[in-house]
Amino acid sequence: MERFDAVLFDCDGVLVDSEPITNGVLRQMLNEAGWALTPAECEHHFIGRAVRDQRALIEAETGKPLTEEWMRAFYARRNERLVAELQAVAGALDAVIAAHGHTAGRIACASGADRPKVVMQIGMAGMAPYFGERIFSGHDLPRSKPHPDVYLAAAAHLGVDPARCLVIEDTATGAQAGLAAGATVWGYCPHGDGRAFGGLPVARVMQHMGELVQHLAPLR
């Protein structure tokens, strides 16, 4: 068993199974805007990245500016679908509870998504009592993932050296952010062998969030 001073979770794809919902809405709206792309192409371009960070690509493919009005419409349609359909990742609540116990409460969620969405999803998944206000969004910082800013902000808030933090991520973009922060990164890859991390030095690849419970030493 291993010991860390803090555990920092990504949200989408780690705590909640939101990515198929969000990408479905995004793909539908991009198709409506004139960019016909497949589900696999949409995942390739957007999983692990903020939509705004892909502004140049979206504008090039649609031939239209990415407006605040379009973003508001996307958020509204996305949130409506999430409220109706969102499920927690299997084993994620138990993993959060175990991490909370392992660190005496020093856990945080560090996401590339907008903070209102992350807060809503954590509440729907029954995890809000464990995270409290310790929810951080790359939208609120100068740079989002793959830059380390959101993980550095979470570690600083907890008063923990990033080198003593464990980061849980499901994308190469997020893993790069955790590694750049100096943290230990464990990858969550439920449907494969970890190839999503493309040779990045993640310390462990888990296929089920329940493995986190097994590998964290209980607080003595």
C-alpha positions in Angstrom: 0.0 0.0 0.0 1.1 3.5 -0.7 0.8 6.8 1.2 0.3 10.3 -0.1 -0.4 13.6 1.7 -3.2 14.6 -0.7 -5.3 13.1 -3.5 -6.4 15.3 -6.4 -9.1 13.9 -8.7 -10.0 14.9 -12.2 -13.8 15.0 -12.6 -15.1 14.1 -16.1 -14.3 10.4 -16.8 -12.9 9.8 -13.3 -15.7 10.7 -10.9 -18.6 10.9 -13.3 -19.3 9.3 -16.7 -20.1 12.7 -18.3 -17.9 12.6 -21.4 -20.2 10.7 -23.7 -23.0 13.1 -22.8 -21.0 16.3 -23.2 -19.3 15.1 -26.4 -22.7 14.1 -27.8 -24.1 17.5 -27.3 -20.9 19.2 -28.6 -20.8 17.0 -31.7 -24.5 17.7 -32.4 -24.0 21.5 -32.1 -20.8 21.5 -34.2 -22.7 19.5 -36.9 -25.4 22.1 -36.8 -22.7 24.8 -37.2 -21.4 23.1 -40.4 -18.6 20.8 -39.0 -19.6 17.2 -39.7 -17.5 15.0 -37.4 -17.8 11.5 -36.1 -18.1 10.6 -32.4 -14.4 9.3 -32.5 -13.2 12.5 -34.1 -15.1 14.6 -31.5 -13.4 12.6 -28.7 -10.0 13.0 -30.3 -10.3 16.8 -30.5 -12.1 17.5 -27.3 -11.7 14.8 -24.6 -9.6 16.3 -21.8 -9.6 19.8 -23.3 -11.8 22.9 -22.7 -14.0 23.8 -25.7 -12.7 27.3 -25.6 -9.1 26.1 -25.9 -10.1 24.6 -29.3 -11.4 28.0 -30.6 -9.1 28.2 -33.6 -9.9 24.7 -34.7 -13.7 25.2 -34.3 -13.6 28.5 -36.2 -11.5 27.0 -39.0 -13.8 24.0 -39.4 -17.2 25.9 -39.2 -16.1 29.1 -40.8 -17.8 31.0 -38.0 -16.6 32.8 -34.9 -17.0 31.0 -31.6 -19.3 33.4 -29.8 -20.3 33.7 -26.1 -23.9 33.2 -27.3 -22.9 29.8 -28.8 -21.0 28.8 -25.7 -24.0 29.7 -23.4 -26.3 27.6 -25.7 -23.8 24.7 -25.5 -23.6 24.9 -21.7 -27.5 25.0 -21.4 -28.0 22.0 -23.7 -25.1 20.1 -22.0 -26.4 20.7 -18.5 -29.9 19.7 -19.4 -28.7 16.4 -20.7 -26.3 15.9 -17.7 -29.1 16.5 -15.2 -31.3 13.9 -17.0 -28.6 11.2 -17.6 -25.5 11.6 -15.5 -24.1 8.6 -13.6 -21.2 8.3 -11.2 -18.2 6.2 -12.4 -18.5 2.7 -10.9 -16.5 2.7 -7.6 -15.7 6.4 -7.7 -17.7 7.3 -4.5 -15.9 4.5 -2.5 -12.6 5.8 -3.9 -13.3 9.3 -2.8 -14.3 8.1 0.7 -11.1 6.1 0.9 -8.9 9.0 -0.3 -10.6 11.3 2.2 -9.8 8.9 5.0 -6.3 8.3 3.7 -5.4 12.0 3.8 -7.5 13.2 6.7 -9.6 15.2 4.3 -6.9 16.6 2.1 -8.6 15.8 -1.3 -9.6 18.1 -4.1 -11.2 18.0 -7.5 -9.1 19.7 -10.2 -10.9 19.8 -13.5 -10.4 21.4 -16.9 -14.2 22.0 -17.1 -16.1 25.1 -15.9 -16.6 25.2 -12.2 -20.4 25.3 -12.1 -20.5 22.1 -14.1 -18.0 20.4 -11.8 -19.9 21.5 -8.7 -23.2 20.3 -10.2 -21.8 16.9 -11.1 -20.1 16.2 -7.8 -23.3 17.1 -6.0 -25.3 14.7 -8.3 -22.8 11.9 -7.6 -23.2 12.3 -3.8 -19.5 13.4 -3.3 -20.1 17.0 -2.3 -19.7 16.3 1.5 -16.1 15.0 0.9 -14.9 17.8 -1.4 -16.6 20.8 0.2 -15.2 23.9 -1.5 -12.1 22.2 -2.7 -13.1 22.3 -6.3 -10.8 23.9 -8.9 -11.4 24.7 -12.6 -8.8 25.4 -15.3 -11.3 28.1 -16.5 -10.4 30.2 -13.5 -6.6 30.1 -14.1 -4.3 31.5 -16.7 -3.8 28.1 -18.4 -5.8 24.9 -18.4 -4.6 21.3 -18.8 -2.1 20.1 -20.1 -0.5 22.9 -18.1 -0.2 22.2 -14.4 -1.9 25.4 -13.1 -5.1 23.7 -11.8 -3.2 21.0 -9.9 -0.7 23.5 -8.5 -3.6 25.6 -7.3 -5.3 22.6 -5.6 -2.0 21.6 -3.9 -1.4 25.1 -2.7 -4.9 25.4 -1.2 -4.4 22.2 0.7 -0.9 23.3 1.8 0.7 20.1 0.4 3.9 19.8 -1.7 2.8 18.7 -5.2 5.4 16.0 -5.0 3.4 14.4 -2.1 0.2 14.5 -4.1 -1.5 11.7 -6.0 -3.4 12.8 -9.2 -6.1 10.5 -10.7 -6.6 11.2 -14.5 -8.2 9.4 -17.4 -6.6 11.4 -20.3 -3.2 12.1 -21.6 -3.9 15.8 -21.4 -4.7 15.6 -17.7 -1.9 13.2 -17.0 0.5 15.7 -18.6 -0.9 18.4 -16.2 -0.4 16.3 -13.1 3.1 15.3 -14.2 4.1 18.9 -15.0 2.9 19.8 -11.4 5.4 17.3 -10.0 2.7 14.9 -8.7 2.5 11.1 -8.9 -0.1 10.3 -11.5 -2.3 7.2 -11.7 -4.2 6.6 -14.9 -7.8 5.4 -15.0 -8.4 3.4 -18.2 -11.6 1.3 -17.8 -11.7 -0.1 -21.4 -8.1 -0.7 -22.2 -4.5 -1.3 -21.2 -3.4 2.3 -20.7 -2.4 3.2 -24.2 -4.4 6.4 -23.7 -1.4 7.6 -21.8 0.9 7.2 -24.8 4.2 6.4 -23.0 3.7 9.1 -20.3 5.3 8.1 -17.0 2.1 7.4 -15.1 3.0 5.3 -12.0 -0.1 2.9 -12.2 -2.9 2.2 -14.6 -6.3 1.2 -13.0 -9.2 -0.4 -14.9 -11.6 0.1 -12.0 -11.8 3.0 -9.5 -12.1 0.3 -6.7 -8.4 -0.3 -7.2 -7.7 3.1 -5.6 -9.3 1.8 -2.4 -7.0 -1.3 -2.4 -3.8 0.6 -3.0 -4.2 3.5 -0.5 -3.1 2.6 3.0 -5.8 3.4 5.6 -5.1 6.3 7.9 -3.5 5.1 11.2 
